[in-house]
């Protein structure tokens, strides 16, 4: 897949494109329905299939105080988009100036001039541009003047019978409740976070349960505080089952400022410091709680590891 940042010239020369636009955070099953439609239309018309997205979530610029935590970092998002089979991803730098650009100007600059759009495919609730003025109706009007048509796609219903569509917001809500299995059904894969293994207080090792302290960027979403079964992938691709603790370690700390992610790799002994890890969440085991002492905590950790081993077998 070709990745182009802020194109200023036609990306495919005289070739036409079938395009979709969006943040695509998570590249979840709802996103994949739209992308599949783009690819089918492109194949039928002999055109290029393209997604237009942004280098950061627009809310982080427009309303940073309430911007959502991200489901995927930039690298993972591009990996997931590449796996869809699209011809290209256009990454638009979203800064203060971009946030003020009128939607008509954006459409003509990117969709018309850079991509020669023939069809624009978006979700039926799509909004974009300054003050979110851009929507399906506006796209349709601009398309009539510039030679492209708009095909809205109905939103995908959630697989768990909840009466709302699959969305990044719904996935964040599931994660906030520790429902990693529900998030998995909307993502089409296990929820994953990435980060570097950093030095911790080595407390886990002293009680027989050494952990990899994975430093996850603050902009990224984490599941609710608690203990989970999942997997840890090393840089070379080796994947190990693990028990994961997300939380503030109340047995040892009265008022921790933020939650940490610690992964205990089951039946593993080795040095993980400094490596970049990928941690995936498969099952919720229990909520985080404070124990009376180290012995009680160690007994519970043994049960957690046994439960994780059984569930991941």
C-alpha positions in Angstrom: 0.0 0.0 0.0 1.2 3.5 -0.9 1.2 6.0 1.9 1.2 9.7 1.0 1.3 12.6 3.4 -0.3 16.0 2.5 -0.4 15.5 -1.3 0.0 18.7 -3.4 -0.1 17.0 -6.8 -2.3 14.3 -8.4 -1.4 11.0 -6.6 -2.2 8.7 -9.5 -1.8 10.9 -12.4 -4.9 10.7 -14.7 -6.3 7.6 -12.9 -9.6 8.0 -10.9 -10.0 7.0 -7.3 -12.7 5.5 -5.0 -12.2 7.2 -1.7 -13.3 7.1 1.9 -12.5 9.6 4.6 -12.2 9.3 8.4 -10.1 9.0 11.5 -10.2 5.2 11.3 -9.1 4.8 14.9 -9.3 1.1 15.6 -10.0 0.1 12.0 -12.9 -1.9 13.5 -15.4 -4.1 11.8 -17.6 -1.0 10.9 -14.6 0.6 9.3 -13.9 -2.6 7.4 -17.4 -2.7 5.9 -16.8 0.8 4.4 -13.3 -0.2 3.2 -14.6 -3.4 1.6 -17.2 -1.3 -0.2 -14.5 1.0 -1.5 -12.5 -1.9 -2.8 -15.4 -3.5 -4.5 -16.4 -0.3 -6.3 -12.8 0.4 -7.3 -12.4 -3.1 -8.7 -15.7 -2.8 -10.7 -14.6 0.6 -12.2 -10.9 -0.1 -12.7 -10.1 2.7 -10.3 -7.8 3.1 -7.3 -9.0 2.4 -3.7 -8.0 5.0 -1.2 -8.6 6.0 2.4 -8.0 9.6 3.5 -7.2 9.9 7.2 -5.4 12.2 9.6 -2.0 12.1 11.4 -3.8 12.5 14.8 -7.3 12.4 16.0 -9.0 15.7 15.1 -10.5 16.1 18.6 -6.9 16.3 20.0 -6.6 19.7 18.2 -10.2 20.9 18.3 -11.1 20.0 21.9 -8.0 18.6 23.5 -9.5 18.6 27.0 -12.0 16.0 26.0 -10.3 14.2 23.2 -10.8 10.4 23.3 -8.1 8.0 24.1 -6.8 6.2 21.0 -7.5 2.5 20.2 -4.6 2.3 17.7 -1.3 4.3 17.4 -0.2 5.6 14.0 1.9 2.6 13.2 -0.8 0.1 14.1 -3.4 2.0 12.2 -1.3 2.0 9.0 -0.6 -1.7 9.4 -4.3 -2.5 9.7 -5.2 -0.3 6.8 -2.4 -2.0 4.7 -3.9 -5.4 5.6 -7.2 -4.4 4.0 -5.7 -4.4 0.5 -6.3 -0.7 -0.2 -4.1 0.9 -2.9 -3.2 4.0 -0.8 -3.6 5.8 2.4 -3.5 9.6 2.3 -2.4 11.1 5.7 -3.5 14.7 6.2 -1.7 16.7 8.9 -4.4 17.9 11.2 -3.2 21.0 13.0 -4.8 24.3 14.0 -4.9 25.6 10.4 -6.4 22.4 9.1 -9.1 22.5 11.8 -10.3 25.9 10.3 -10.4 24.7 6.7 -13.9 24.8 5.3 -15.1 21.4 4.2 -15.7 22.5 0.5 -12.1 23.6 0.3 -10.8 20.3 1.8 -12.9 18.3 -0.6 -11.7 20.2 -3.7 -8.0 20.2 -2.5 -7.7 16.5 -1.5 -10.5 14.5 -3.1 -10.8 16.4 -6.4 -7.3 17.8 -7.1 -5.1 15.2 -5.5 -7.2 12.0 -5.9 -9.5 12.6 -8.9 -12.3 11.1 -6.9 -15.0 9.3 -8.8 -16.9 7.9 -5.9 -16.7 8.9 -2.2 -17.9 6.2 0.3 -18.7 7.2 3.9 -20.7 6.1 6.8 -24.2 7.5 6.9 -23.4 9.6 10.0 -20.2 11.0 8.5 -19.1 14.6 9.6 -15.9 16.5 8.8 -14.4 19.9 8.4 -14.6 23.2 10.3 -17.4 23.1 12.9 -18.3 19.6 11.5 -20.2 21.3 8.7 -19.2 18.6 6.3 -21.7 15.7 5.9 -23.3 13.5 3.3 -25.4 16.3 1.9 -22.5 18.7 1.6 -20.4 16.0 -0.1 -23.2 15.3 -2.5 -23.5 19.0 -3.5 -19.7 19.4 -4.0 -19.6 16.1 -5.9 -22.2 17.3 -8.4 -20.0 20.3 -9.2 -16.8 18.2 -9.4 -17.7 15.0 -11.0 -18.0 12.5 -8.2 -20.9 10.7 -6.5 -21.4 9.9 -2.9 -22.3 6.5 -1.6 -23.3 6.4 2.1 -23.0 3.0 3.8 -25.2 2.0 6.6 -23.5 1.6 10.0 -22.7 -2.0 11.1 -24.9 -3.3 14.0 -23.1 -4.5 17.1 -22.7 -8.3 17.3 -23.9 -8.5 20.9 -27.5 -7.4 20.3 -27.0 -3.9 21.8 -29.0 -1.5 19.8 -26.2 0.8 18.6 -23.7 0.5 15.7 -20.1 -0.6 15.9 -18.0 2.5 16.6 -14.8 3.6 18.2 -16.8 5.2 21.0 -18.7 1.9 21.7 -15.3 0.0 21.8 -13.9 2.6 24.2 -17.0 2.2 26.4 -16.6 -1.6 26.4 -12.9 -1.3 27.4 -13.8 1.2 30.2 -16.0 -1.6 31.7 -13.3 -4.3 31.3 -15.4 -6.0 28.6 -12.4 -6.9 26.4 -14.4 -9.8 24.8 -17.1 -7.3 23.6 -14.4 -5.0 22.3 -12.8 -7.9 20.5 -16.1 -8.7 18.7 -16.4 -5.1 17.5 -12.7 -4.9 16.5 -12.6 -8.2 14.8 -9.4 -9.0 16.8 -8.1 -8.8 20.3 -7.5 -5.3 21.7 -3.8 -4.5 21.6 -1.6 -1.9 23.2 2.1 -1.2 22.4 4.9 0.2 24.5 8.4 -0.2 25.7 9.3 -2.4 28.7 10.8 -0.1 31.4 12.4 -0.6 34.7 9.9 -1.0 37.6 10.2 -1.5 41.3 11.0 -5.2 40.8 8.4 -6.0 43.5 6.8 -8.8 41.4 10.1 -10.6 41.2 10.5 -10.7 44.9 7.2 -12.5 45.4 7.7 -14.9 42.5 5.8 -13.2 39.8 8.1 -11.0 37.7 6.4 -8.6 35.3 7.2 -6.6 32.3 6.3 -3.0 32.9 5.0 -1.8 29.6 5.0 2.0 29.3 2.0 2.8 27.2 1.7 6.4 25.9 -0.8 8.5 27.8 -2.8 9.2 24.6 -3.7 5.5 24.3 -6.7 3.7 25.6 -6.3 1.1 28.3 -9.0 -1.3 29.6 -10.4 -0.8 33.1 -8.2 -1.5 36.0 -8.1 -5.2 36.7 -6.4 -8.5 35.8 -6.7 -10.0 32.4 -5.5 -13.1 30.5 -3.8 -12.3 27.2 -0.6 -12.5 25.2 2.7 -10.6 24.9 4.4 -10.4 21.5 8.2 -9.7 21.4 9.8 -7.7 18.6 10.9 -10.8 16.7 7.3 -12.2 16.7 7.6 -14.7 19.6 4.2 -14.6 21.4 3.8 -15.7 25.0 0.7 -16.2 27.1 0.5 -13.8 30.0 -1.5 -12.5 33.0 -1.9 -8.8 32.7 -2.5 -6.3 35.5 -3.8 -2.8 34.7 -4.0 -0.6 37.7 -2.5 1.5 40.5 -1.3 -1.4 42.8 -3.3 -0.3 45.8 -1.7 -3.0 48.0 1.6 -1.0 47.8 0.5 2.5 46.9 -2.2 4.6 48.5 -2.6 7.3 45.8 -0.9 6.3 42.5 -1.3 9.0 39.8 -2.2 6.8 36.9 -2.7 3.1 36.0 0.3 1.0 34.9 0.3 -2.1 32.7 2.3 -5.1 34.0 2.5 -8.4 32.1 3.6 -11.6 33.8 4.7 -14.0 31.0 3.7 -17.5 31.9 6.5 -20.0 32.2 9.1 -17.5 31.0 12.4 -16.4 32.4 14.3 -13.8 30.5 15.3 -10.1 30.2 12.7 -8.0 28.5 13.9 -4.5 29.4 14.0 -2.0 26.6 12.1 -4.0 24.0 9.0 -2.9 22.3 6.1 -5.1 23.3 2.6 -5.7 21.9 0.1 -6.8 24.6 -3.3 -8.2 23.7 -6.2 -8.7 26.0 -8.2 -11.9 25.7 -10.2 -12.4 29.0 -11.1 -10.3 32.0 -10.2 -12.2 35.2 -11.1 -9.9 38.1 -11.1 -6.3 39.3 -8.1 -4.8 41.0 -8.3 -4.7 44.8 -6.2 -4.0 47.8 -4.9 -7.0 49.7 -4.0 -7.3 53.4 -0.4 -8.1 52.7 2.2 -9.6 50.3 1.3 -13.2 51.2 -2.4 -12.7 50.4 -1.4 -10.9 47.1 0.9 -13.7 46.1 -1.8 -16.4 46.7 -4.2 -14.4 44.5 -1.5 -13.9 41.8 -1.0 -17.7 41.7 -4.7 -18.2 41.1 -4.7 -15.4 38.4 -1.8 -17.1 36.6 -3.5 -20.5 36.8 -6.8 -19.1 35.5 -5.0 -17.3 32.7 -3.1 -20.5 31.8 -6.3 -22.5 31.6 -8.2 -19.9 29.6 -5.3 -19.5 27.1 -4.5 -23.2 26.7 
